[in-house]
């Protein structure tokens, strides 16, 4: 008896291909690419030169700089894989909103937002672009309402 190659070759290709790209229309994925481009551009202008002109940094300054350069490299991947790299957009929104809420907002409401903190707040407020391009309904469905991956293999 002859069996077909597709019957023994494993799951069909569509079963192992992530459904992400079909879940969002092209215009939505291209809008996400705008967000990645803003991240890459901003970090390339402000952080890559600091990395290239490697100086001696303190622990915090060096850690933050390396983390932000790594984020920009991951955002570059987002230009090619906008849906797969969605967690990068979510991380960008999360840390910036936390910083604005816990650092900048209390100072601003107390009338003490000035100097380096005001400059940082201006830079962090660019997050409105990322908030605008993030597909929030999709993110909620993928990360909140969809069943998670199993913690262990099920026994037969």
For each residue, the residues with C-beta under 8 A, 3 or more apart:
1:
2:
3: 7 8
4: 7 8
5: 8 9
6: 9 12
7: 3 4
8: 3 4 5
9: 5 6
10:
11: 15 16
12: 6 15 16
13: 16 17
14: 17
15: 11 12
16: 11 12 13
17: 13 14
18: 21 84
19: 22 23
20: 23 24 83 84
21: 18 24 29 83
22: 19
23: 19 20 83 138
24: 20 21 28 29 32 83 135 138
25: 28 29
26: 29 30
27: 30 31
28: 24 25 31 32 135 138
29: 21 24 25 26 32 33 82 83
30: 26 27 33 34 82
31: 27 28 34 35 133
32: 24 28 29 35 36 78 82 83 86 89 133 134 135
33: 29 30 36 37 78 79 82
34: 30 31 37 38 129 133
35: 31 32 38 39 78 89 129 130 132 133 134
36: 32 33 39 40 75 76 78 79 82 85 88 89
37: 33 34 40 41 79
38: 34 35 41 42 126 129 130
39: 35 36 42 43 71 72 75 78 88 92 130
40: 36 37 43 44 72 75 76 79
41: 37 38 44 45
42: 38 39 45 46 123 126
43: 39 40 46 47 48 68 69 71 72 75
44: 40 41 47 48 72
45: 41 42 48 49
46: 42 43 49 50 123
47: 43 44 50 51 65 68 69 72
48: 43 44 45 51 52 69 72
49: 45 46 52 53
50: 46 47 53 55 65
51: 47 48 54 65 66 69
52: 48 49
53: 49 50
54: 51
55: 50
56:
57: 61 62 65
58: 61 62
59: 62 63
60: 63 64
61: 57 58 64 65
62: 57 58 59 65 66
63: 59 60 66 67
64: 60 61 67 68
65: 47 50 51 57 61 62 68 69
66: 51 62 63 69 70
67: 63 64 70 71
68: 43 47 64 65 71 72
69: 43 47 48 51 65 66 72 73
70: 66 67 73 74
71: 39 43 67 68 74 75 88 91 92
72: 39 40 43 44 47 48 68 69 75 76
73: 69 70 76 77
74: 70 71 77 78 85 88
75: 36 39 40 43 71 72 78 79 85 88
76: 36 40 72 73 79 80
77: 73 74 80 81 84 85 88
78: 32 33 35 36 39 74 75 81 82 85 88 89
79: 33 36 37 40 75 76 82
80: 76 77
81: 77 78 84 85
82: 29 30 32 33 36 78 79 85 86
83: 20 21 23 24 29 32 86 138
84: 18 20 77 81
85: 36 74 75 77 78 81 82 88 89
86: 32 82 83 89 90 134 135 138 139 142
87: 90 91
88: 36 39 71 74 75 77 78 85 91 92
89: 32 35 36 78 85 86 92 93 130 133 134
90: 86 87 93 94 134 139 143
91: 71 87 88 94 95
92: 39 71 88 89 95 96 127 130
93: 89 90 96 97 127 130 131 134
94: 90 91 97 98
95: 91 92 98 99
96: 92 93 99 100 124 127 130
97: 93 94 100 101 127
98: 94 95 101 102
99: 95 96 102 103 104 120 124
100: 96 97 103 104 105 121 124 125 127
101: 97 98 104 105
102: 98 99 105 106
103: 99 100 106 107 117
104: 99 100 101 107 108 113 117 120 121 124
105: 100 101 102 108 109
106: 102 103 109 110
107: 103 104 110 112 113 117
108: 104 105 111 112 113 121
109: 105 106
110: 106 107
111: 108
112: 107 108
113: 104 107 108 117 118 121
114: 117 118
115: 118 119
116: 119 120
117: 103 104 107 113 114 120 121
118: 113 114 115 121 122
119: 115 116 122 123
120: 99 104 116 117 123 124
121: 100 104 108 113 117 118 124 125
122: 118 119 125
123: 42 46 119 120 126
124: 96 99 100 104 120 121 127
125: 100 121 122 128
126: 38 42 123 129 130
127: 92 93 96 97 100 124 130 131
128: 125 131 132
129: 34 35 38 126 132 133
130: 35 38 39 89 92 93 96 126 127 133 134
131: 93 127 128 134
132: 35 128 129
133: 31 32 34 35 89 129 130
134: 32 35 86 89 90 93 130 131 139
135: 24 28 32 86 138 139
136: 139 140
137: 140 141
138: 23 24 28 83 86 135 141 142
139: 86 90 134 135 136 142 143
140: 136 137 143 144 145
141: 137 138 144 145 146
142: 86 138 139 146
143: 90 139 140 146
144: 140 141
145: 140 141
146: 141 142 143
147:
148:
149:
150: 153 154
151:
152:
153: 150
154: 150
155:
156:
